[in-house]
Amino acid sequence: MSNWPLLSVLIWLPIIGGGLILALRNAQAARWASIGVAALTFVLSLGLLTGFDAANPGLQFIEQRAWIPAFDIGYNLGVDGIAIALVLLTTLVGLLALIGAWGVISKRVNQYVAAFLILEGVTVGIFAATDAMLFYVFFEAMLIPMFLIIGVWGGPRRIYAAMKFFLYTFLGSVLMLVALVYLYIKGGSFQLADLYALPLSAQEQTWIFFAFLIAFAVKVPMFPVHTWLPDAHVEAPTAGSVILAAIALKIGGYGFLRFNLPIVPDASQEWAWLVIALSLIAVVYIGLVALVQDDMKKLVAYSSIAHMGFVTLGIFIVLHLVREGGNLDAARLALQGAMVQMISHGFVSGAMFTCIGVLYDRMHTRRIADYGGVANVMPWFAVFAMLFYMANSGLPGTSGFVGEFMIVLASFQYNPLVAFVAATTLIVSAGYTLWLYKRIFFGEVANSHVAELKDINGREWLVLGVFAFFTLAVGLYPKPLTDLMEPSIAQLAMQIATSKLP
């Protein structure tokens, strides 16, 4: 399949499918059509695995077409092991989100599912683009369907949350555009390969570094530009929260790996201490903020910020490990840990927001105080939720442990104090996650509304079962995932080690 334009199919099949579904007025037909398109997209994405040469660290499934020749902007696509892992996560979670959303939305169903499919397509485009301007176009395009999902089908404060999400992300992306235009003026190309080879002075790298940092920090989101995320999660419909947590946040981490580290490695090293400090604040402080939340969605949203702090920590300690200590093995461990943490967080956070949706669809409240004793009436649901809550706490044997443990090990080789502070998240996350589980599921049945709850149905079994399978699979045997990414990560570590100062 390497000679087939598979990446273009994965991008445009859901986008065109979503556009065609807009013409369907029957809600059931729109739901079935959206799941059919998403399922086909996922099945086709598996072709990336079958046709991928895992020993080759370079880009594969390459597509190159002229788009705007006057500015050397091309429709250029390609994926390595890092990108493939995120593309597969996108197509799988996109399908699960649509299945989980079945019947939840009753107004403008065709527009709702179309927005999800278009969002999926442009997100695949972000991970597959090898032209910086094409990346930027997809990066901006994803704002539109996400803005509509929150603003049209969200909660009572949906307009406020959608506007806040849009403005935060748009501000960061404008700075990225300025940096890309400067790089084009300097080097005459938007191709990422050319930007990686472009020599830049220390001052140039510093300005470009901060432009990229702000753009991708908002996406992660990092402290202190994280405040849009809890509002967006609380107001978004369940499927929107699943996509936002499982997929959209990963774009920030991916941007650091594709832009900051290889394009401005010297400035990244100089300012790595700042990102490491902000990451540790996210790990500890945001975890403490999660402890005092009374809304389930807001608690899990803050939990996502804390866990994504591990990702940025793993990415930026690499610069010290490689360029100061010459420790390539530890650097590769940190990068692997960051990637495994992103994939794991996609499954665990997606599952946790799905669990919140299961309860909300039945009781129409997210207040923790309105629940209690749910395990008495929904025993199978309680089993699934326990697995995901344990994974969120970093329990060994679940995917939540693997990435964090790898990052802590790598951090220890950089600075034992940093590793100690980072490891405190295992305590803090266990505190707020298990306390949340206790208040919702344990004890006597809290009220008559809880007593009337019915256990999960077949559709919910399917969605939670798939999330559970991958949570355990990555936790018990992460080798297939790490083997997929290892050559690309080793190549990235070597790129980082090379100065670009003229």
C-alpha positions as CSV (number, residue, x, y, z in Angstrom):
1,M,0.0,0.0,0.0
2,S,3.1,2.3,0.1
3,N,2.4,3.4,-3.5
4,W,-1.2,4.2,-2.8
5,P,-2.1,7.7,-1.6
6,L,-3.3,6.3,1.7
7,L,-2.6,9.4,3.8
8,S,-4.7,11.6,1.4
9,V,-7.5,9.0,1.7
10,L,-7.4,9.1,5.5
11,I,-7.6,12.9,5.4
12,W,-10.2,13.5,2.8
13,L,-12.5,10.4,3.3
14,P,-13.9,11.7,6.7
15,I,-13.9,15.4,5.4
16,I,-15.8,14.6,2.2
17,G,-17.9,12.0,4.1
18,G,-18.8,14.6,6.6
19,G,-19.7,17.1,3.9
20,L,-22.0,14.6,2.2
21,I,-23.7,13.7,5.5
22,L,-24.8,17.3,5.9
23,A,-27.3,16.6,3.1
24,L,-29.0,13.8,5.2
25,R,-32.0,15.0,7.1
26,N,-32.8,11.7,8.8
27,A,-31.0,11.5,12.1
28,Q,-30.6,7.8,12.2
29,A,-29.3,7.7,8.6
30,A,-26.8,10.4,9.6
31,R,-25.6,8.4,12.6
32,W,-25.2,5.2,10.6
33,A,-23.4,7.0,7.8
34,S,-21.0,8.7,10.1
35,I,-20.1,5.5,11.9
36,G,-19.7,3.8,8.5
37,V,-17.3,6.5,7.3
38,A,-15.3,6.5,10.6
39,A,-15.1,2.7,10.6
40,L,-13.8,2.6,7.1
41,T,-11.3,5.3,7.9
42,F,-10.0,3.3,10.9
43,V,-9.8,0.1,8.9
44,L,-7.9,1.8,6.1
45,S,-5.5,3.4,8.7
46,L,-4.4,-0.1,9.7
47,G,-2.8,-0.2,6.3
48,L,-0.2,2.2,7.7
49,L,1.0,-0.7,10.0
50,T,1.0,-3.3,7.3
51,G,3.0,-1.2,4.8
52,F,5.3,0.4,7.3
53,D,9.0,-0.5,7.5
54,A,9.6,-0.2,11.2
55,A,13.4,-0.3,10.8
56,N,13.3,2.8,8.6
57,P,13.5,6.0,10.7
58,G,12.6,8.3,7.8
59,L,9.2,9.3,6.4
60,Q,7.1,6.8,4.6
61,F,3.9,6.8,2.5
62,I,5.2,10.1,1.0
63,E,3.0,12.2,-1.2
64,Q,4.3,15.3,-2.8
65,R,2.3,17.6,-5.0
66,A,2.7,21.3,-5.9
67,W,0.1,23.5,-4.2
68,I,1.3,27.1,-4.3
69,P,4.6,26.9,-6.3
70,A,5.3,30.7,-6.1
71,F,6.0,30.3,-2.4
72,D,7.3,26.7,-2.6
73,I,4.2,25.5,-0.6
74,G,3.4,21.9,-1.4
75,Y,0.8,19.4,-0.5
76,N,3.4,17.2,1.0
77,L,2.5,14.3,3.3
78,G,4.5,11.6,5.1
79,V,4.6,9.7,8.4
80,D,7.2,8.1,10.6
81,G,6.7,5.9,13.6
82,I,5.7,8.9,15.8
83,A,3.1,10.2,13.4
84,I,1.6,6.7,12.7
85,A,0.9,6.1,16.4
86,L,-1.0,9.4,16.6
87,V,-2.9,8.9,13.3
88,L,-4.0,5.4,14.5
89,L,-5.1,6.9,17.9
90,T,-7.1,9.6,16.0
91,T,-9.0,7.2,13.7
92,L,-9.7,4.7,16.6
93,V,-10.9,7.3,19.1
94,G,-12.8,9.1,16.5
95,L,-14.8,6.0,15.7
96,L,-15.4,5.2,19.4
97,A,-16.5,8.8,20.1
98,L,-19.2,8.6,17.4
99,I,-20.4,5.2,18.6
100,G,-20.5,6.6,22.2
101,A,-22.5,9.7,21.0
102,W,-25.3,7.6,19.4
103,G,-28.6,9.0,20.5
104,V,-27.2,11.5,22.9
105,I,-27.7,14.5,20.5
106,S,-31.2,15.0,19.1
107,K,-30.9,18.3,17.3
108,R,-29.0,18.9,14.0
109,V,-27.6,15.4,14.2
110,N,-26.3,15.5,10.6
111,Q,-24.3,18.7,11.4
112,Y,-23.0,17.2,14.7
113,V,-21.6,14.0,13.2
114,A,-20.3,15.9,10.2
115,A,-18.3,18.2,12.4
116,F,-16.7,15.2,14.1
117,L,-15.7,13.6,10.8
118,I,-14.3,16.8,9.5
119,L,-12.4,17.3,12.7
120,E,-10.9,13.8,12.4
121,G,-9.8,14.4,8.8
122,V,-8.0,17.7,9.5
123,T,-6.3,16.2,12.6
124,V,-4.9,13.3,10.5
125,G,-3.7,16.1,8.2
126,I,-1.8,17.8,11.1
127,F,0.0,14.6,11.9
128,A,0.8,13.7,8.3
129,A,1.8,17.2,6.9
130,T,5.5,17.6,6.0
131,D,5.1,21.1,4.7
132,A,5.0,23.7,7.5
133,M,2.3,25.8,5.8
134,L,0.1,22.8,5.1
135,F,0.5,21.9,8.8
136,Y,-0.5,25.4,9.7
137,V,-3.6,25.2,7.5
138,F,-4.8,22.0,9.1
139,F,-3.8,23.4,12.5
140,E,-6.1,26.3,12.0
141,A,-8.9,24.3,10.3
142,M,-9.4,22.1,13.3
143,L,-10.6,25.1,15.3
144,I,-13.7,25.4,13.2
145,P,-15.4,22.0,13.9
146,M,-14.3,22.0,17.5
147,F,-15.6,25.6,18.0
148,L,-19.0,24.5,16.5
149,I,-19.1,21.2,18.6
150,I,-18.7,23.2,21.8
151,G,-20.6,26.3,20.8
152,V,-23.7,24.6,19.3
153,W,-24.1,21.4,21.2
154,G,-22.5,22.3,24.5
155,G,-23.8,23.3,27.9
156,P,-25.3,26.5,29.3
157,R,-22.0,28.5,29.1
158,R,-21.1,27.0,25.7
159,I,-20.6,30.3,23.9
160,Y,-18.2,31.6,26.5
161,A,-16.2,28.3,26.5
162,A,-16.1,28.1,22.7
163,M,-14.9,31.7,22.3
164,K,-12.3,31.2,25.0
165,F,-11.0,28.0,23.3
166,F,-10.9,29.8,19.9
167,L,-9.2,32.9,21.1
168,Y,-6.5,31.2,23.1
169,T,-5.7,28.8,20.3
170,F,-5.9,31.4,17.5
171,L,-3.5,33.8,19.3
172,G,-0.9,31.0,19.6
173,S,-1.3,30.0,16.0
174,V,-0.8,33.6,14.8
175,L,2.6,33.7,16.5
176,M,3.4,30.4,14.8
177,L,2.5,31.9,11.4
178,V,4.8,34.8,12.0
179,A,7.6,32.4,12.8
180,L,7.0,30.3,9.7
181,V,6.9,33.4,7.5
182,Y,10.3,34.5,8.9
183,L,11.8,31.0,8.3
184,Y,10.5,31.1,4.7
185,I,12.1,34.6,4.2
186,K,15.3,33.3,5.7
187,G,15.5,29.9,3.9
188,G,13.1,30.1,1.0
189,S,11.2,27.0,1.9
190,F,8.3,25.8,4.0
191,Q,9.4,22.1,3.8
192,L,10.1,20.7,7.3
193,A,13.2,18.9,6.0
194,D,14.6,22.3,4.8
195,L,13.8,24.0,8.0
196,Y,15.6,21.3,10.0
197,A,18.8,22.1,8.0
198,L,18.5,25.9,8.1
199,P,21.2,27.5,10.3
200,L,19.8,30.2,12.6
201,S,21.5,32.6,15.0
202,A,20.9,32.4,18.8
203,Q,18.7,35.5,18.7
204,E,16.7,34.1,15.8
205,Q,16.2,30.8,17.5
206,T,15.1,32.4,20.7
207,W,12.3,34.4,19.0
208,I,11.2,31.5,16.9
209,F,11.3,29.2,20.0
210,F,8.9,31.4,22.0
211,A,6.5,31.8,19.0
212,F,6.3,28.0,18.7
213,L,6.2,27.5,22.5
214,I,3.2,29.7,22.9
215,A,1.4,28.1,20.0
216,F,1.9,24.6,21.2
217,A,1.7,25.3,25.0
218,V,-1.9,26.5,24.5
219,K,-2.7,23.2,22.8
220,V,-1.2,20.9,25.4
221,P,-2.2,23.0,27.5
222,M,0.6,24.1,29.8
223,F,0.4,26.2,32.9
224,P,-0.4,29.2,32.8
225,V,-2.3,29.1,29.5
226,H,-4.4,26.1,30.6
227,T,-7.5,27.9,31.8
228,W,-9.5,27.4,28.6
229,L,-9.5,23.6,28.9
230,P,-11.7,23.1,32.0
231,D,-14.3,25.5,30.6
232,A,-14.2,23.7,27.2
233,H,-14.5,20.3,28.8
234,V,-17.4,21.2,31.1
235,E,-19.5,22.8,28.3
236,A,-18.6,20.4,25.5
237,P,-20.8,17.3,24.8
238,T,-19.3,14.0,25.9
239,A,-18.0,13.1,22.5
240,G,-16.4,16.5,22.2
241,S,-14.6,16.1,25.5
242,V,-13.4,12.7,24.4
243,I,-11.9,14.1,21.2
244,L,-10.5,17.1,22.9
245,A,-8.7,15.2,25.6
246,A,-7.7,12.1,23.6
247,I,-6.6,13.8,20.4
248,A,-6.5,17.6,20.3
249,L,-4.2,17.9,23.3
250,K,-1.6,15.7,21.6
251,I,-1.1,18.2,18.8
252,G,0.8,20.4,21.3
253,G,3.2,17.7,22.2
254,Y,3.6,16.7,18.6
255,G,4.3,20.3,17.6
256,F,7.2,20.4,20.1
257,L,8.7,17.3,18.6
258,R,8.3,18.4,15.0
259,F,9.1,22.2,15.3
260,N,10.8,23.3,18.6
261,L,13.3,20.6,19.0
262,P,14.6,20.0,15.5
263,I,14.2,23.6,14.1
264,V,15.6,25.6,17.1
265,P,17.6,23.1,19.2
266,D,20.0,25.6,20.6
267,A,17.2,27.9,21.9
268,S,15.3,24.9,23.1
269,Q,18.3,23.8,25.2
270,E,18.7,27.4,26.6
271,W,15.1,27.7,27.6
272,A,14.4,24.1,28.5
273,W,14.6,25.0,32.2
274,L,11.5,27.2,31.8
275,V,9.4,24.4,30.2
276,I,10.6,21.9,32.7
277,A,9.6,24.3,35.6
278,L,6.2,24.9,34.0
279,S,5.7,21.2,33.5
280,L,6.5,20.4,37.2
281,I,4.0,23.1,38.2
282,A,1.4,21.4,36.1
283,V,2.2,18.0,37.5
284,V,2.0,19.2,41.2
285,Y,-0.1,22.4,41.4
286,I,-2.8,21.5,38.8
287,G,-3.1,18.0,40.5
288,L,-3.8,19.8,43.8
289,V,-6.4,22.0,42.0
290,A,-8.1,18.8,40.8
291,L,-8.5,17.7,44.4
292,V,-10.9,20.4,45.3
293,Q,-13.3,20.2,42.2
294,D,-16.9,19.3,42.7
295,D,-17.7,18.7,39.0
296,M,-16.5,15.4,37.5
297,K,-15.7,16.8,34.2
298,K,-13.7,19.7,35.6
299,L,-11.7,17.3,37.9
300,V,-10.8,15.1,34.9
301,A,-9.9,18.1,32.8
302,Y,-7.4,19.3,35.4
303,S,-6.1,15.8,35.6
304,S,-5.4,15.9,31.9
305,I,-3.4,19.1,32.3
306,A,-1.3,17.4,35.1
307,H,-0.7,14.3,33.0
308,M,0.2,16.2,29.9
309,G,2.8,18.0,32.1
310,F,4.6,14.7,32.1
311,V,4.7,14.8,28.3
312,T,6.3,18.3,28.1
313,L,8.7,17.3,30.9
314,G,9.8,14.2,29.0
315,I,10.3,16.2,25.8
316,F,12.4,19.0,27.2
317,I,14.7,17.1,29.6
318,V,15.9,15.4,26.4
319,L,17.8,18.5,25.5
320,H,19.9,18.4,28.7
321,L,20.4,14.7,28.5
322,V,21.7,14.9,24.9
323,R,23.5,18.2,24.7
324,E,25.0,18.4,28.2
325,G,25.3,14.8,29.3
326,G,25.7,13.1,25.9
327,N,23.3,10.5,27.2
328,L,21.5,9.3,24.1
329,D,20.0,6.3,25.8
330,A,18.3,8.3,28.5
331,A,17.1,10.9,25.9
332,R,15.5,8.1,23.9
333,L,13.9,6.8,27.0
334,A,12.4,10.2,27.8
335,L,11.1,10.7,24.3
336,Q,9.6,7.2,24.3
337,G,8.0,7.9,27.7
338,A,6.5,11.2,26.4
339,M,5.0,9.4,23.3
340,V,3.7,6.4,25.3
341,Q,2.2,8.9,27.8
342,M,0.4,10.7,25.0
343,I,-1.0,7.5,23.6
344,S,-2.0,6.2,27.0
345,H,-3.6,9.5,27.9
346,G,-5.6,9.3,24.7
347,F,-7.1,6.0,25.9
348,V,-7.5,6.7,29.6
349,S,-8.8,10.3,29.4
350,G,-11.1,9.3,26.5
351,A,-12.4,6.4,28.6
352,M,-12.9,8.6,31.7
353,F,-14.9,11.2,29.8
354,T,-16.9,8.4,28.3
355,C,-17.7,7.2,31.8
356,I,-18.8,10.6,32.9
357,G,-21.0,10.7,29.8
358,V,-22.6,7.4,30.7
359,L,-23.7,8.8,34.1
360,Y,-24.6,12.2,32.7
361,D,-26.9,10.7,30.1
362,R,-28.8,9.0,32.8
363,M,-28.9,11.6,35.5
364,H,-28.1,14.9,33.7
365,T,-25.8,16.1,36.4
366,R,-22.0,16.1,36.8
367,R,-21.9,17.2,40.4
368,I,-20.0,14.6,42.5
369,A,-22.3,15.2,45.4
370,D,-25.3,14.0,43.5
371,Y,-23.9,10.5,43.2
372,G,-23.0,7.7,45.7
373,G,-23.4,3.9,45.7
374,V,-23.5,3.6,41.9
375,A,-21.6,0.3,42.1
376,N,-24.7,-1.2,43.7
377,V,-26.9,-0.6,40.7
378,M,-24.3,-0.5,37.8
379,P,-21.8,-3.2,38.8
380,W,-20.3,-3.8,35.3
381,F,-19.9,-0.1,34.7
382,A,-18.2,0.2,38.1
383,V,-15.6,-2.5,37.0
384,F,-14.7,-0.6,33.8
385,A,-14.5,2.7,35.7
386,M,-12.3,1.2,38.3
387,L,-9.8,0.1,35.6
388,F,-9.7,3.5,34.0
389,Y,-9.4,5.3,37.4
390,M,-6.6,3.0,38.4
391,A,-4.8,3.7,35.0
392,N,-5.3,7.4,35.7
393,S,-3.5,6.9,39.0
394,G,-0.6,5.2,37.3
395,L,-1.2,1.7,38.5
396,P,1.5,-0.8,37.2
397,G,-0.1,-3.1,34.6
398,T,-2.0,-0.2,33.0
399,S,-0.9,2.1,30.3
400,G,-0.9,5.0,32.7
401,F,2.1,3.6,34.5
402,V,4.4,2.9,31.5
403,G,5.0,6.4,30.1
404,E,5.2,8.1,33.5
405,F,7.7,5.5,34.8
406,M,9.9,6.0,31.7
407,I,9.9,9.8,32.1
408,V,10.7,9.5,35.9
409,L,13.6,7.2,35.1
410,A,15.0,9.5,32.5
411,S,14.4,12.5,34.7
412,F,16.4,10.9,37.5
413,Q,19.4,10.7,35.1
414,Y,19.0,14.5,34.5
415,N,18.3,15.6,38.1
416,P,17.1,13.4,41.0
417,L,15.1,16.4,42.5
418,V,13.2,16.8,39.2
419,A,12.4,13.1,39.2
420,F,11.2,13.3,42.8
421,V,8.9,16.2,42.2
422,A,7.5,14.6,39.0
423,A,6.9,11.3,40.9
424,T,4.7,13.1,43.4
425,T,2.0,13.1,40.7
426,L,1.6,9.4,41.4
427,I,0.5,10.3,44.9
428,V,-1.6,13.3,44.0
429,S,-3.3,11.7,41.1
430,A,-4.1,8.6,43.2
431,G,-5.6,11.0,45.8
432,Y,-8.0,12.9,43.6
433,T,-8.8,9.9,41.3
434,L,-9.6,7.3,44.0
435,W,-11.4,9.9,46.1
436,L,-13.6,10.6,43.1
437,Y,-14.3,6.9,42.6
438,K,-15.1,6.5,46.2
439,R,-17.7,9.3,46.3
440,I,-19.4,8.1,43.1
441,F,-19.4,4.4,43.3
442,F,-18.9,3.2,46.9
443,G,-21.2,3.4,49.9
444,E,-25.0,3.2,50.1
445,V,-27.2,4.3,47.2
446,A,-27.3,8.0,47.7
447,N,-30.8,8.8,46.4
448,S,-33.7,7.6,44.4
449,H,-32.2,8.9,41.1
450,V,-29.1,6.7,41.6
451,A,-31.4,3.7,42.6
452,E,-33.1,3.9,39.2
453,L,-29.9,3.8,37.2
454,K,-29.5,0.9,34.7
455,D,-26.2,-0.8,33.9
456,I,-24.4,-0.2,30.6
457,N,-25.9,-1.3,27.4
458,G,-24.3,-3.1,24.5
459,R,-23.1,0.1,22.8
460,E,-21.5,1.3,26.0
461,W,-20.0,-2.1,26.5
462,L,-18.3,-2.0,23.1
463,V,-16.8,1.5,23.6
464,L,-15.6,0.9,27.2
465,G,-14.4,-2.6,26.2
466,V,-12.1,-1.2,23.4
467,F,-10.8,1.5,25.7
468,A,-10.1,-1.2,28.4
469,F,-8.4,-3.5,25.9
470,F,-5.9,-0.9,24.8
471,T,-5.4,0.5,28.3
472,L,-4.3,-3.0,29.4
473,A,-2.5,-3.9,26.2
474,V,-0.2,-0.9,26.4
475,G,0.3,-1.4,30.2
476,L,1.1,-5.1,30.0
477,Y,3.0,-5.2,26.7
478,P,4.1,-1.8,25.4
479,K,6.8,-3.3,23.1
480,P,4.9,-3.2,19.8
481,L,4.2,0.5,20.4
482,T,7.8,1.4,21.4
483,D,9.2,-0.7,18.6
484,L,7.1,1.3,16.1
485,M,8.4,4.6,17.3
486,E,12.0,3.7,18.3
487,P,13.9,4.4,15.0
488,S,12.2,7.8,14.5
489,I,12.8,8.7,18.1
490,A,16.5,7.7,17.8
491,Q,16.8,9.9,14.7
492,L,15.1,12.8,16.5
493,A,17.6,12.5,19.4
494,M,20.5,12.7,17.0
495,Q,18.9,15.8,15.4
496,I,18.6,17.5,18.7
497,A,22.3,16.8,19.5
498,T,23.4,18.9,16.5
499,S,23.8,22.7,16.9
500,K,22.3,24.9,14.2
501,L,24.2,28.0,15.1
502,P,26.0,29.4,11.9
